[in-house]
Amino acid sequence: MVKIRLSRAGAKKRPFYHVVATDSRNPRDSKFLERLGYYNPKAVGGEQKLVVDQARIEYWTQNGAQVSDRVQFLLSPAKAEAKAEAKAETAAA
């Protein structure tokens, strides 16, 4: 089964996570099928906290991938923001 989950990177006391699509049997930080974005919990200043390719996440979920609880929690504001942008575009057109 394919899962969309976080894969840890970064240094000690300085976490950085990649959002990846991987086989659920693989260990957390091992090989993956596709990198879908990243999450930087320690983002400061102009750095972005979460960057994901929403289209690729939709592709994987439509093909049966399960999204982990943490990734689902991180994506909920991003989905709301994307819907608001789409609504603004249709209202302007």
A tleap script that builds the chain and sets N, CA, C and O, in Angstrom:
source leaprc.protein.ff14SB
mol = sequence {
  NMET VAL LYS ILE ARG LEU SER ARG ALA GLY
  ALA LYS LYS ARG PRO PHE TYR HIE VAL VAL
  ALA THR ASP SER ARG ASN PRO ARG ASP SER
  LYS PHE LEU GLU ARG LEU GLY TYR TYR ASN
  PRO LYS ALA VAL GLY GLY GLU GLN LYS LEU
  VAL VAL ASP GLN ALA ARG ILE GLU TYR TRP
  THR GLN ASN GLY ALA GLN VAL SER ASP ARG
  VAL GLN PHE LEU LEU SER PRO ALA LYS ALA
  GLU ALA LYS ALA GLU ALA LYS ALA GLU THR
  ALA ALA CALA
}
set mol.1.N position { 0.835 -1.172 0.000 }
set mol.1.CA position { 0.000 0.000 0.000 }
set mol.1.C position { 0.889 1.249 0.000 }
set mol.1.O position { 1.911 1.293 0.686 }
set mol.2.N position { 0.497 2.241 -0.762 }
set mol.2.CA position { 1.240 3.491 -0.828 }
set mol.2.C position { 0.706 4.442 0.239 }
set mol.2.O position { -0.504 4.580 0.419 }
set mol.3.N position { 1.637 5.099 0.946 }
set mol.3.CA position { 1.266 6.081 1.963 }
set mol.3.C position { 1.946 7.402 1.650 }
set mol.3.O position { 3.062 7.441 1.132 }
set mol.4.N position { 1.251 8.478 1.974 }
set mol.4.CA position { 1.843 9.806 1.890 }
set mol.4.C position { 2.171 10.198 3.317 }
set mol.4.O position { 1.279 10.351 4.151 }
set mol.5.N position { 3.467 10.362 3.595 }
set mol.5.CA position { 3.900 10.629 4.966 }
set mol.5.C position { 5.140 11.503 4.982 }
set mol.5.O position { 5.674 11.867 3.934 }
set mol.6.N position { 5.594 11.836 6.189 }
set mol.6.CA position { 6.771 12.665 6.364 }
set mol.6.C position { 8.019 11.798 6.468 }
set mol.6.O position { 7.991 10.722 7.064 }
set mol.7.N position { 9.103 12.272 5.888 }
set mol.7.CA position { 10.397 11.623 5.987 }
set mol.7.C position { 11.362 12.640 6.585 }
set mol.7.O position { 11.525 13.732 6.039 }
set mol.8.N position { 12.001 12.296 7.697 }
set mol.8.CA position { 12.830 13.253 8.427 }
set mol.8.C position { 14.181 13.474 7.748 }
set mol.8.O position { 14.811 12.543 7.245 }
set mol.9.N position { 14.594 14.718 7.753 }
set mol.9.CA position { 15.918 15.122 7.289 }
set mol.9.C position { 16.375 16.227 8.229 }
set mol.9.O position { 15.724 16.477 9.243 }
set mol.10.N position { 17.457 16.877 7.918 }
set mol.10.CA position { 17.922 17.971 8.753 }
set mol.10.C position { 18.856 17.494 9.845 }
set mol.10.O position { 19.078 16.296 10.021 }
set mol.11.N position { 19.397 18.452 10.571 }
set mol.11.CA position { 20.386 18.164 11.598 }
set mol.11.C position { 19.722 17.913 12.951 }
set mol.11.O position { 18.509 18.051 13.105 }
set mol.12.N position { 20.540 17.547 13.912 }
set mol.12.CA position { 20.075 17.353 15.272 }
set mol.12.C position { 19.521 18.679 15.805 }
set mol.12.O position { 20.142 19.729 15.637 }
set mol.13.N position { 18.372 18.624 16.437 }
set mol.13.CA position { 17.682 19.799 16.987 }
set mol.13.C position { 17.232 20.795 15.917 }
set mol.13.O position { 16.811 21.905 16.244 }
set mol.14.N position { 17.316 20.410 14.653 }
set mol.14.CA position { 16.891 21.287 13.552 }
set mol.14.C position { 16.135 20.429 12.524 }
set mol.14.O position { 16.661 20.146 11.448 }
set mol.15.N position { 14.899 20.015 12.857 }
set mol.15.CA position { 14.175 19.092 11.977 }
set mol.15.C position { 13.740 19.733 10.657 }
set mol.15.O position { 13.481 20.933 10.577 }
set mol.16.N position { 13.671 18.898 9.642 }
set mol.16.CA position { 13.180 19.268 8.322 }
set mol.16.C position { 12.566 17.995 7.759 }
set mol.16.O position { 13.173 16.927 7.849 }
set mol.17.N position { 11.385 18.088 7.186 }
set mol.17.CA position { 10.687 16.898 6.717 }
set mol.17.C position { 10.334 17.027 5.245 }
set mol.17.O position { 9.936 18.094 4.778 }
set mol.18.N position { 10.486 15.919 4.519 }
set mol.18.CA position { 10.011 15.841 3.146 }
set mol.18.C position { 8.667 15.131 3.178 }
set mol.18.O position { 8.494 14.153 3.906 }
set mol.19.N position { 7.718 15.618 2.392 }
set mol.19.CA position { 6.436 14.930 2.222 }
set mol.19.C position { 6.636 13.994 1.043 }
set mol.19.O position { 6.902 14.442 -0.072 }
set mol.20.N position { 6.507 12.686 1.287 }
set mol.20.CA position { 6.818 11.702 0.256 }
set mol.20.C position { 5.691 10.692 0.093 }
set mol.20.O position { 4.907 10.454 1.012 }
set mol.21.N position { 5.630 10.109 -1.086 }
set mol.21.CA position { 4.774 8.960 -1.355 }
set mol.21.C position { 5.688 7.749 -1.326 }
set mol.21.O position { 6.668 7.689 -2.069 }
set mol.22.N position { 5.373 6.781 -0.471 }
set mol.22.CA position { 6.246 5.616 -0.308 }
set mol.22.C position { 5.424 4.377 0.004 }
set mol.22.O position { 4.253 4.466 0.375 }
set mol.23.N position { 6.049 3.234 -0.151 }
set mol.23.CA position { 5.427 1.977 0.240 }
set mol.23.C position { 5.360 1.934 1.765 }
set mol.23.O position { 6.334 2.276 2.434 }
set mol.24.N position { 4.243 1.527 2.310 }
set mol.24.CA position { 4.060 1.550 3.762 }
set mol.24.C position { 5.014 0.609 4.489 }
set mol.24.O position { 5.232 0.768 5.690 }
set mol.25.N position { 5.587 -0.367 3.790 }
set mol.25.CA position { 6.502 -1.321 4.433 }
set mol.25.C position { 7.925 -0.773 4.570 }
set mol.25.O position { 8.739 -1.334 5.304 }
set mol.26.N position { 8.224 0.320 3.866 }
set mol.26.CA position { 9.564 0.914 3.944 }
set mol.26.C position { 9.753 1.660 5.260 }
set mol.26.O position { 8.792 2.214 5.794 }
set mol.27.N position { 10.970 1.685 5.790 }
set mol.27.CA position { 11.246 2.499 6.978 }
set mol.27.C position { 11.028 3.986 6.685 }
set mol.27.O position { 10.969 4.395 5.526 }
set mol.28.N position { 10.912 4.772 7.724 }
set mol.28.CA position { 10.560 6.195 7.610 }
set mol.28.C position { 11.445 6.979 6.648 }
set mol.28.O position { 10.935 7.718 5.806 }
set mol.29.N position { 12.759 6.828 6.762 }
set mol.29.CA position { 13.675 7.663 5.993 }
set mol.29.C position { 14.311 6.950 4.802 }
set mol.29.O position { 15.314 7.422 4.267 }
set mol.30.N position { 13.750 5.835 4.385 }
set mol.30.CA position { 14.371 5.082 3.292 }
set mol.30.C position { 13.810 5.541 1.941 }
set mol.30.O position { 13.286 6.649 1.823 }
set mol.31.N position { 13.925 4.692 0.944 }
set mol.31.CA position { 13.533 5.065 -0.409 }
set mol.31.C position { 12.048 5.414 -0.491 }
set mol.31.O position { 11.238 4.982 0.329 }
set mol.32.N position { 11.725 6.201 -1.498 }
set mol.32.CA position { 10.355 6.655 -1.691 }
set mol.32.C position { 10.038 6.643 -3.183 }
set mol.32.O position { 10.939 6.567 -4.018 }
set mol.33.N position { 8.761 6.717 -3.506 }
set mol.33.CA position { 8.344 6.725 -4.903 }
set mol.33.C position { 8.433 8.123 -5.503 }
set mol.33.O position { 8.873 8.295 -6.640 }
set mol.34.N position { 8.009 9.126 -4.721 }
set mol.34.CA position { 8.035 10.498 -5.220 }
set mol.34.C position { 8.064 11.478 -4.055 }
set mol.34.O position { 7.403 11.260 -3.039 }
set mol.35.N position { 8.817 12.540 -4.200 }
set mol.35.CA position { 8.845 13.617 -3.206 }
set mol.35.C position { 7.783 14.638 -3.612 }
set mol.35.O position { 7.809 15.160 -4.726 }
set mol.36.N position { 6.856 14.917 -2.705 }
set mol.36.CA position { 5.718 15.770 -3.024 }
set mol.36.C position { 5.830 17.180 -2.456 }
set mol.36.O position { 5.029 18.050 -2.798 }
set mol.37.N position { 6.799 17.407 -1.607 }
set mol.37.CA position { 6.974 18.729 -1.022 }
set mol.37.C position { 7.810 18.637 0.231 }
set mol.37.O position { 8.506 17.648 0.458 }
set mol.38.N position { 7.738 19.689 1.055 }
set mol.38.CA position { 8.487 19.670 2.308 }
set mol.38.C position { 7.753 20.443 3.390 }
set mol.38.O position { 6.870 21.254 3.113 }
set mol.39.N position { 8.142 20.169 4.641 }
set mol.39.CA position { 7.608 20.844 5.820 }
set mol.39.C position { 8.782 21.245 6.686 }
set mol.39.O position { 9.592 20.407 7.081 }
set mol.40.N position { 8.871 22.549 6.983 }
set mol.40.CA position { 9.953 23.076 7.804 }
set mol.40.C position { 9.348 23.681 9.071 }
set mol.40.O position { 8.934 24.840 9.059 }
set mol.41.N position { 9.291 22.912 10.167 }
set mol.41.CA position { 8.644 23.415 11.383 }
set mol.41.C position { 9.385 24.576 12.034 }
set mol.41.O position { 8.793 25.298 12.836 }
set mol.42.N position { 10.652 24.777 11.717 }
set mol.42.CA position { 11.456 25.848 12.318 }
set mol.42.C position { 11.635 27.036 11.371 }
set mol.42.O position { 12.601 27.787 11.505 }
set mol.43.N position { 10.721 27.215 10.422 }
set mol.43.CA position { 10.833 28.294 9.443 }
set mol.43.C position { 10.781 29.654 10.138 }
set mol.43.O position { 9.963 29.887 11.029 }
set mol.44.N position { 11.676 30.546 9.706 }
set mol.44.CA position { 11.744 31.889 10.271 }
set mol.44.C position { 11.822 32.901 9.129 }
set mol.44.O position { 12.324 32.588 8.050 }
set mol.45.N position { 11.334 34.086 9.364 }
set mol.45.CA position { 11.457 35.151 8.367 }
set mol.45.C position { 10.703 34.830 7.093 }
set mol.45.O position { 9.512 34.521 7.129 }
set mol.46.N position { 11.392 34.902 5.970 }
set mol.46.CA position { 10.777 34.699 4.664 }
set mol.46.C position { 10.659 33.244 4.250 }
set mol.46.O position { 10.134 32.954 3.175 }
set mol.47.N position { 11.130 32.330 5.068 }
set mol.47.CA position { 11.059 30.908 4.722 }
set mol.47.C position { 9.616 30.427 4.791 }
set mol.47.O position { 8.823 30.902 5.605 }
set mol.48.N position { 9.294 29.478 3.922 }
set mol.48.CA position { 7.950 28.904 3.926 }
set mol.48.C position { 7.924 27.687 4.824 }
set mol.48.O position { 8.864 26.893 4.847 }
set mol.49.N position { 6.836 27.550 5.565 }
set mol.49.CA position { 6.718 26.445 6.508 }
set mol.49.C position { 6.318 25.147 5.801 }
set mol.49.O position { 6.814 24.072 6.137 }
set mol.50.N position { 5.420 25.256 4.823 }
set mol.50.CA position { 4.930 24.074 4.118 }
set mol.50.C position { 4.819 24.372 2.632 }
set mol.50.O position { 4.198 25.356 2.232 }
set mol.51.N position { 5.426 23.515 1.814 }
set mol.51.CA position { 5.323 23.615 0.360 }
set mol.51.C position { 4.991 22.229 -0.157 }
set mol.51.O position { 5.744 21.282 0.068 }
set mol.52.N position { 3.859 22.104 -0.854 }
set mol.52.CA position { 3.463 20.807 -1.407 }
set mol.52.C position { 2.937 20.996 -2.821 }
set mol.52.O position { 2.462 22.069 -3.192 }
set mol.53.N position { 3.034 19.923 -3.601 }
set mol.53.CA position { 2.464 19.891 -4.942 }
set mol.53.C position { 1.078 19.269 -4.811 }
set mol.53.O position { 0.929 18.047 -4.809 }
set mol.54.N position { 0.066 20.130 -4.702 }
set mol.54.CA position { -1.302 19.685 -4.442 }
set mol.54.C position { -1.819 18.744 -5.527 }
set mol.54.O position { -2.542 17.792 -5.234 }
set mol.55.N position { -1.450 19.008 -6.773 }
set mol.55.CA position { -1.914 18.170 -7.883 }
set mol.55.C position { -1.389 16.740 -7.745 }
set mol.55.O position { -2.124 15.785 -7.997 }
set mol.56.N position { -0.131 16.589 -7.350 }
set mol.56.CA position { 0.440 15.247 -7.202 }
set mol.56.C position { -0.148 14.515 -5.998 }
set mol.56.O position { -0.308 13.295 -6.031 }
set mol.57.N position { -0.467 15.245 -4.948 }
set mol.57.CA position { -1.116 14.607 -3.797 }
set mol.57.C position { -2.497 14.108 -4.196 }
set mol.57.O position { -2.895 13.010 -3.806 }
set mol.58.N position { -3.228 14.898 -4.966 }
set mol.58.CA position { -4.536 14.461 -5.471 }
set mol.58.C position { -4.384 13.219 -6.347 }
set mol.58.O position { -5.182 12.287 -6.251 }
set mol.59.N position { -3.360 13.207 -7.201 }
set mol.59.CA position { -3.116 12.058 -8.063 }
set mol.59.C position { -2.914 10.785 -7.235 }
set mol.59.O position { -3.532 9.756 -7.508 }
set mol.60.N position { -2.050 10.862 -6.229 }
set mol.60.CA position { -1.761 9.682 -5.419 }
set mol.60.C position { -2.979 9.232 -4.620 }
set mol.60.O position { -3.227 8.031 -4.508 }
set mol.61.N position { -3.738 10.161 -4.069 }
set mol.61.CA position { -4.920 9.765 -3.287 }
set mol.61.C position { -5.998 9.167 -4.179 }
set mol.61.O position { -6.709 8.255 -3.759 }
set mol.62.N position { -6.128 9.667 -5.406 }
set mol.62.CA position { -7.099 9.089 -6.335 }
set mol.62.C position { -6.696 7.682 -6.764 }
set mol.62.O position { -7.546 6.881 -7.152 }
set mol.63.N position { -5.407 7.383 -6.693 }
set mol.63.CA position { -4.922 6.051 -7.051 }
set mol.63.C position { -4.750 5.152 -5.836 }
set mol.63.O position { -4.074 4.126 -5.921 }
set mol.64.N position { -5.349 5.518 -4.707 }
set mol.64.CA position { -5.392 4.620 -3.560 }
set mol.64.C position { -4.400 4.874 -2.448 }
set mol.64.O position { -4.342 4.094 -1.497 }
set mol.65.N position { -3.625 5.927 -2.531 }
set mol.65.CA position { -2.643 6.201 -1.465 }
set mol.65.C position { -3.365 6.694 -0.210 }
set mol.65.O position { -4.344 7.436 -0.292 }
set mol.66.N position { -2.868 6.271 0.940 }
set mol.66.CA position { -3.409 6.700 2.223 }
set mol.66.C position { -2.547 7.835 2.761 }
set mol.66.O position { -1.319 7.758 2.722 }
set mol.67.N position { -3.184 8.879 3.259 }
set mol.67.CA position { -2.459 10.026 3.810 }
set mol.67.C position { -2.338 9.823 5.313 }
set mol.67.O position { -3.322 9.499 5.978 }
set mol.68.N position { -1.127 10.011 5.855 }
set mol.68.CA position { -0.918 9.847 7.292 }
set mol.68.C position { -1.655 10.955 8.050 }
set mol.68.O position { -1.992 11.991 7.477 }
set mol.69.N position { -1.898 10.727 9.336 }
set mol.69.CA position { -2.635 11.691 10.157 }
set mol.69.C position { -1.935 13.042 10.200 }
set mol.69.O position { -2.591 14.075 10.068 }
set mol.70.N position { -0.630 13.057 10.380 }
set mol.70.CA position { 0.117 14.309 10.491 }
set mol.70.C position { 0.083 15.078 9.177 }
set mol.70.O position { -0.098 16.296 9.183 }
set mol.71.N position { 0.253 14.395 8.060 }
set mol.71.CA position { 0.216 15.072 6.765 }
set mol.71.C position { -1.189 15.615 6.506 }
set mol.71.O position { -1.341 16.716 5.976 }
set mol.72.N position { -2.201 14.859 6.873 }
set mol.72.CA position { -3.592 15.320 6.721 }
set mol.72.C position { -3.808 16.610 7.519 }
set mol.72.O position { -4.444 17.548 7.036 }
set mol.73.N position { -3.276 16.647 8.740 }
set mol.73.CA position { -3.377 17.824 9.598 }
set mol.73.C position { -2.651 19.020 8.977 }
set mol.73.O position { -3.151 20.144 9.030 }
set mol.74.N position { -1.475 18.784 8.390 }
set mol.74.CA position { -0.706 19.860 7.776 }
set mol.74.C position { -1.363 20.372 6.497 }
set mol.74.O position { -1.266 21.558 6.182 }
set mol.75.N position { -2.026 19.492 5.766 }
set mol.75.CA position { -2.617 19.871 4.488 }
set mol.75.C position { -3.961 20.572 4.624 }
set mol.75.O position { -4.381 21.247 3.683 }
set mol.76.N position { -4.642 20.446 5.733 }
set mol.76.CA position { -5.983 21.020 5.857 }
set mol.76.C position { -5.994 22.533 5.639 }
set mol.76.O position { -6.865 23.003 4.908 }
set mol.77.N position { -5.084 23.337 6.222 }
set mol.77.CA position { -5.090 24.770 5.900 }
set mol.77.C position { -4.682 25.049 4.452 }
set mol.77.O position { -5.180 25.996 3.844 }
set mol.78.N position { -3.793 24.245 3.901 }
set mol.78.CA position { -3.347 24.441 2.521 }
set mol.78.C position { -4.508 24.197 1.552 }
set mol.78.O position { -4.638 24.908 0.556 }
set mol.79.N position { -5.344 23.209 1.834 }
set mol.79.CA position { -6.499 22.941 0.982 }
set mol.79.C position { -7.491 24.091 1.047 }
set mol.79.O position { -8.034 24.500 0.020 }
set mol.80.N position { -7.731 24.615 2.241 }
set mol.80.CA position { -8.655 25.738 2.392 }
set mol.80.C position { -8.144 26.964 1.642 }
set mol.80.O position { -8.925 27.688 1.024 }
set mol.81.N position { -6.841 27.197 1.696 }
set mol.81.CA position { -6.238 28.328 0.991 }
set mol.81.C position { -6.365 28.159 -0.518 }
set mol.81.O position { -6.653 29.123 -1.228 }
set mol.82.N position { -6.153 26.945 -1.013 }
set mol.82.CA position { -6.256 26.676 -2.447 }
set mol.82.C position { -7.697 26.876 -2.925 }
set mol.82.O position { -7.919 27.404 -4.014 }
set mol.83.N position { -8.671 26.459 -2.119 }
set mol.83.CA position { -10.075 26.653 -2.484 }
set mol.83.C position { -10.416 28.135 -2.529 }
set mol.83.O position { -11.137 28.576 -3.423 }
set mol.84.N position { -9.907 28.908 -1.576 }
set mol.84.CA position { -10.172 30.345 -1.550 }
set mol.84.C position { -9.577 31.028 -2.775 }
set mol.84.O position { -10.204 31.920 -3.345 }
set mol.85.N position { -8.381 30.627 -3.187 }
set mol.85.CA position { -7.745 31.194 -4.369 }
set mol.85.C position { -8.549 30.854 -5.623 }
set mol.85.O position { -8.742 31.706 -6.491 }
set mol.86.N position { -9.018 29.610 -5.716 }
set mol.86.CA position { -9.812 29.200 -6.879 }
set mol.86.C position { -11.127 29.980 -6.920 }
set mol.86.O position { -11.579 30.383 -7.992 }
set mol.87.N position { -11.727 30.187 -5.772 }
set mol.87.CA position { -12.977 30.939 -5.711 }
set mol.87.C position { -12.754 32.385 -6.135 }
set mol.87.O position { -13.583 32.955 -6.843 }
set mol.88.N position { -11.640 32.986 -5.709 }
set mol.88.CA position { -11.313 34.358 -6.080 }
set mol.88.C position { -11.070 34.473 -7.586 }
set mol.88.O position { -11.463 35.465 -8.199 }
set mol.89.N position { -10.430 33.471 -8.184 }
set mol.89.CA position { -10.170 33.484 -9.614 }
set mol.89.C position { -11.463 33.411 -10.414 }
set mol.89.O position { -11.622 34.118 -11.409 }
set mol.90.N position { -12.391 32.555 -9.981 }
set mol.90.CA position { -13.664 32.429 -10.707 }
set mol.90.C position { -14.514 33.693 -10.536 }
set mol.90.O position { -15.240 34.075 -11.454 }
set mol.91.N position { -14.430 34.337 -9.379 }
set mol.91.CA position { -15.179 35.573 -9.162 }
set mol.91.C position { -14.613 36.713 -9.998 }
set mol.91.O position { -15.364 37.576 -10.454 }
set mol.92.N position { -13.300 36.728 -10.205 }
set mol.92.CA position { -12.665 37.786 -10.983 }
set mol.92.C position { -12.891 37.589 -12.478 }
set mol.92.O position { -12.876 38.561 -13.234 }
set mol.93.N position { -13.095 36.372 -12.908 }
set mol.93.CA position { -13.256 36.089 -14.352 }
set mol.93.C position { -14.653 36.298 -14.847 }
set mol.93.O position { -14.925 36.099 -16.030 }
savepdb mol mol.pdb
quit
